[in-house]
Every structure is written in C-alpha cells, then in structure tokens.
Amino acid sequence: MEDEVVIASSSIEARIGCWGLRSGAEHLRYRSCASPPHGLVSVVGRFLASSQLRDSSSSSGSVLFWSWNKVEVKSFPAEAINPLACNSDGTYIVGGGVSCHIYLWEEEEFLVIFTCGRSEDGTVRVWSLLMIFYEEGQQRAGHLYEYSFTGHALPVTDIVTGYGGSNAIILSASLDRTCKVWSLSRRTLLRNIVFPSIIVAVALDPGEHVFYAGGRDGKIYIAELNAQTTSNNNNNYGLHIIGTLSDQSKAICSLGFALDGFQLAVGSEDGMVRVWDTEKCGCSSKV
C-alpha cells in the first residue's frame, strides 16, 4: 500500500514540501515557491496548483501548475492571487485576486475574470458556474452570485462545504472569532459558535458530526455540528465546543483530513506539520 502524502507550502522558506503521511519521509521538494495562506491546492490528486506571492518588481501575479515532479504550466493573471480552490472533480480552479476579482481556470487553461464585490466585508457568497457562463441569466439577475450569507462582523478566513450538492452545509470562519454553519438549500444560519481565539482554518469531519477549527492560539478546537441547542441565545461563548487538540504549537495555518477520515494534518507557524489521530486525540507524527 502506497503511503498517502501531505503537501504544505511555506512563504518564508519559499518552498513546497511533500512528505509521507505515516512515514514522515520527504518525497519531493519544490523550491522557489512562495505561496500565500490557502494558496496551494491538490487538484483531485492529478496535479498541484499554487498561487505565488508577487515579486515587488513584477506587475502581474502568477499561478503555477505542477505534475508530481515539475512545473507544467505557468499562468500570469493581472494581479496577485491569494486563495485557490477547485471543484470536486478538478475541472475548474478558482482564485481570489487582491482587488476583489475572481479568476477561473478550466484545469490549467485560463477562462474568465469576474468581480465579487468587497472581499473583506464578512459576506459568504455562493456562485453558480452556469450563471457565470450564461450571459442572459447574468443580465436578468444583475449579478453573478446566486445568493449571499451575511453575519460575520469581520473578514472571513476560511470556508468549507459539506457533501450533498445543493443540500450541503457551508462552514465559515472569521476574524470575529466565530464559525458559522449555513444551510445551502434553506439559505439560513444553522449555528453560530464563538471561540476563545481567532479561527484561521477549518476542516469538516467526513461524517459531518463535528468540525475542527485551527486557532491563532495554536489550539485545534473540536465543535459539534448536530447537537441540539438548549439555549435561545445564539451567541453563548463556548457553546458546542467539546474538546481541543494542542501540542504547544504556534498559530495554526491549515487543516486537512487524510483519505481514511481519521488522520488530521495540521500546519502551523512554527514550520511543523503535525498529524493527529482524531480517534485517539493524539499526535501520531510530525514533519
């Protein structure tokens, strides 16, 4: 059985590292790469895409597309790109520009730019690819997004969607120290959870019973998704937080589940990637 890999980027060391999830052995190292937070994505295991921090001498941004051992394609959008994301089958890759523009690629081929409005207003917007490519629908709606969720008081730091397509939940984290759970089909807020630290990264348990929230205090908080609320106050501090994982690290940067749904890879600002066994609540390896 091949060892599943963990891939992480460092803007300080300007490199991407690739390690075995269980062995901790380094497989590959991509040099001369300075990726911003949430700027590295594995496109369904076929290739990597990474946005690059813009060099002060450059007038454009850059996004690199790798096979597992070399850069295959370079794309140069008009501005620096921060976060990247892809859809479930890896057909489309989306990047957020610093000027509130959204850039769309079909695999490595650049397609279109569109505007999302203000990028730091705490709003979570839902977009339809059909609407983006359907000009008549755009004109009728007056905007590209289907609908938006408002409620965060400060900028959003991370977003994760669950399973179920149009019936999925959306989990958002914010600088306001809250995570909010939204219903995509009902377009309503289901749960608001207040944390003792700013949350910068979130990951859904594959069974969608709990989620993990990485804080700037170095702790990973475990919060319930489905437990009944006994209070009518939606802002009770600490409500639904059922545990923490902590190994005295610095601020958490990123979270990601292994394919088995139990191993949780955690990147932090101390330069370490820790792998937690969520069943045993113990740190199983460090790289």
ZICOR-V848650 format. One record per residue. N is the residue number from 1. RES is the residue in one letter. SS is DSSP state (H for helix, E for strand, C for the rest). OMEGA is omega in whole degrees, 0 to 359 (999 if undefined). Layout:
n={N & N}
res={RES & RES}
ss={SS & SS}
omega={OMEGA & OMEGA}
This chain:
n={1 & 2 & 3 & 4 & 5 & 6 & 7 & 8 & 9 & 10 & 11 & 12 & 13 & 14 & 15 & 16 & 17 & 18 & 19 & 20 & 21 & 22 & 23 & 24 & 25 & 26 & 27 & 28 & 29 & 30 & 31 & 32 & 33 & 34 & 35 & 36 & 37 & 38 & 39 & 40 & 41 & 42 & 43 & 44 & 45 & 46 & 47 & 48 & 49 & 50 & 51 & 52 & 53 & 54 & 55 & 56 & 57 & 58 & 59 & 60 & 61 & 62 & 63 & 64 & 65 & 66 & 67 & 68 & 69 & 70 & 71 & 72 & 73 & 74 & 75 & 76 & 77 & 78 & 79 & 80 & 81 & 82 & 83 & 84 & 85 & 86 & 87 & 88 & 89 & 90 & 91 & 92 & 93 & 94 & 95 & 96 & 97 & 98 & 99 & 100 & 101 & 102 & 103 & 104 & 105 & 106 & 107 & 108 & 109 & 110 & 111 & 112 & 113 & 114 & 115 & 116 & 117 & 118 & 119 & 120 & 121 & 122 & 123 & 124 & 125 & 126 & 127 & 128 & 129 & 130 & 131 & 132 & 133 & 134 & 135 & 136 & 137 & 138 & 139 & 140 & 141 & 142 & 143 & 144 & 145 & 146 & 147 & 148 & 149 & 150 & 151 & 152 & 153 & 154 & 155 & 156 & 157 & 158 & 159 & 160 & 161 & 162 & 163 & 164 & 165 & 166 & 167 & 168 & 169 & 170 & 171 & 172 & 173 & 174 & 175 & 176 & 177 & 178 & 179 & 180 & 181 & 182 & 183 & 184 & 185 & 186 & 187 & 188 & 189 & 190 & 191 & 192 & 193 & 194 & 195 & 196 & 197 & 198 & 199 & 200 & 201 & 202 & 203 & 204 & 205 & 206 & 207 & 208 & 209 & 210 & 211 & 212 & 213 & 214 & 215 & 216 & 217 & 218 & 219 & 220 & 221 & 222 & 223 & 224 & 225 & 226 & 227 & 228 & 229 & 230 & 231 & 232 & 233 & 234 & 235 & 236 & 237 & 238 & 239 & 240 & 241 & 242 & 243 & 244 & 245 & 246 & 247 & 248 & 249 & 250 & 251 & 252 & 253 & 254 & 255 & 256 & 257 & 258 & 259 & 260 & 261 & 262 & 263 & 264 & 265 & 266 & 267 & 268 & 269 & 270 & 271 & 272 & 273 & 274 & 275 & 276 & 277 & 278 & 279 & 280 & 281 & 282 & 283 & 284 & 285 & 286 & 287}
res={M & E & D & E & V & V & I & A & S & S & S & I & E & A & R & I & G & C & W & G & L & R & S & G & A & E & H & L & R & Y & R & S & C & A & S & P & P & H & G & L & V & S & V & V & G & R & F & L & A & S & S & Q & L & R & D & S & S & S & S & S & G & S & V & L & F & W & S & W & N & K & V & E & V & K & S & F & P & A & E & A & I & N & P & L & A & C & N & S & D & G & T & Y & I & V & G & G & G & V & S & C & H & I & Y & L & W & E & E & E & E & F & L & V & I & F & T & C & G & R & S & E & D & G & T & V & R & V & W & S & L & L & M & I & F & Y & E & E & G & Q & Q & R & A & G & H & L & Y & E & Y & S & F & T & G & H & A & L & P & V & T & D & I & V & T & G & Y & G & G & S & N & A & I & I & L & S & A & S & L & D & R & T & C & K & V & W & S & L & S & R & R & T & L & L & R & N & I & V & F & P & S & I & I & V & A & V & A & L & D & P & G & E & H & V & F & Y & A & G & G & R & D & G & K & I & Y & I & A & E & L & N & A & Q & T & T & S & N & N & N & N & N & Y & G & L & H & I & I & G & T & L & S & D & Q & S & K & A & I & C & S & L & G & F & A & L & D & G & F & Q & L & A & V & G & S & E & D & G & M & V & R & V & W & D & T & E & K & C & G & C & S & S & K & V}
ss={C & C & C & C & E & E & E & E & E & E & C & C & C & C & E & E & E & E & E & E & C & C & C & C & C & E & E & E & E & E & E & C & C & C & C & C & C & C & C & E & E & E & E & C & C & C & E & E & E & E & E & C & C & C & C & C & C & C & C & C & C & C & E & E & E & E & C & C & C & C & E & E & E & E & E & C & C & C & C & C & E & E & E & E & E & E & C & C & C & C & C & E & E & E & E & E & E & C & C & C & E & E & E & E & E & E & C & C & E & E & E & E & E & E & E & C & C & C & C & C & C & C & C & E & E & E & E & C & H & H & H & H & H & C & H & H & H & H & H & H & H & C & C & C & E & E & E & E & E & C & C & C & C & C & C & E & E & E & E & E & E & C & C & C & H & H & H & C & E & E & E & E & E & E & C & C & C & E & E & E & E & E & E & C & C & C & C & E & E & E & E & E & E & E & C & C & C & C & E & E & E & E & E & E & C & C & C & C & C & E & E & E & E & E & E & C & C & C & C & E & E & E & E & E & C & C & C & C & C & C & C & C & C & C & C & C & E & C & C & C & E & E & E & E & E & C & C & C & C & C & C & E & E & E & E & E & E & C & C & C & C & C & E & E & E & E & E & E & C & C & C & C & E & E & E & E & E & C & C & C & C & E & E & E & E & E & C}
omega={180 & 180 & 174 & 185 & 173 & 181 & 182 & 179 & 178 & 178 & 180 & 180 & 180 & 177 & 171 & 179 & 180 & 184 & 172 & 183 & 184 & 182 & 184 & 182 & 178 & 180 & 183 & 173 & 179 & 182 & 179 & 179 & 179 & 186 & 177 & 176 & 181 & 182 & 179 & 180 & 171 & 185 & 182 & 175 & 183 & 179 & 179 & 172 & 183 & 171 & 185 & 172 & 187 & 173 & 183 & 181 & 185 & 178 & 181 & 174 & 176 & 174 & 182 & 178 & 183 & 155 & 185 & 179 & 179 & 175 & 182 & 185 & 173 & 178 & 185 & 176 & 187 & 182 & 178 & 178 & 178 & 183 & 173 & 175 & 176 & 177 & 192 & 180 & 175 & 181 & 185 & 176 & 183 & 177 & 179 & 179 & 184 & 182 & 178 & 172 & 177 & 183 & 185 & 175 & 168 & 193 & 182 & 184 & 181 & 184 & 194 & 173 & 172 & 187 & 182 & 184 & 180 & 185 & 187 & 182 & 178 & 182 & 172 & 181 & 179 & 185 & 175 & 177 & 177 & 180 & 181 & 183 & 186 & 188 & 181 & 178 & 178 & 182 & 181 & 182 & 182 & 177 & 185 & 184 & 182 & 176 & 183 & 176 & 178 & 180 & 176 & 181 & 182 & 183 & 177 & 182 & 179 & 179 & 174 & 175 & 179 & 178 & 174 & 177 & 182 & 178 & 184 & 169 & 174 & 179 & 180 & 176 & 186 & 173 & 179 & 178 & 176 & 164 & 181 & 178 & 184 & 172 & 181 & 183 & 181 & 178 & 182 & 174 & 179 & 186 & 175 & 183 & 182 & 184 & 178 & 182 & 172 & 179 & 183 & 180 & 179 & 177 & 178 & 167 & 184 & 177 & 180 & 173 & 180 & 169 & 182 & 184 & 181 & 186 & 175 & 176 & 178 & 180 & 174 & 182 & 178 & 184 & 180 & 177 & 193 & 182 & 179 & 177 & 182 & 181 & 176 & 180 & 184 & 184 & 178 & 181 & 175 & 181 & 179 & 173 & 188 & 180 & 177 & 169 & 183 & 177 & 178 & 178 & 172 & 185 & 177 & 179 & 187 & 178 & 176 & 180 & 170 & 182 & 181 & 178 & 181 & 180 & 182 & 178 & 185 & 174 & 182 & 186 & 174 & 178 & 182 & 168 & 181 & 179 & 182 & 170 & 186 & 175 & 183 & 181 & 179 & 178 & 186 & 178 & 177 & 175 & 999}
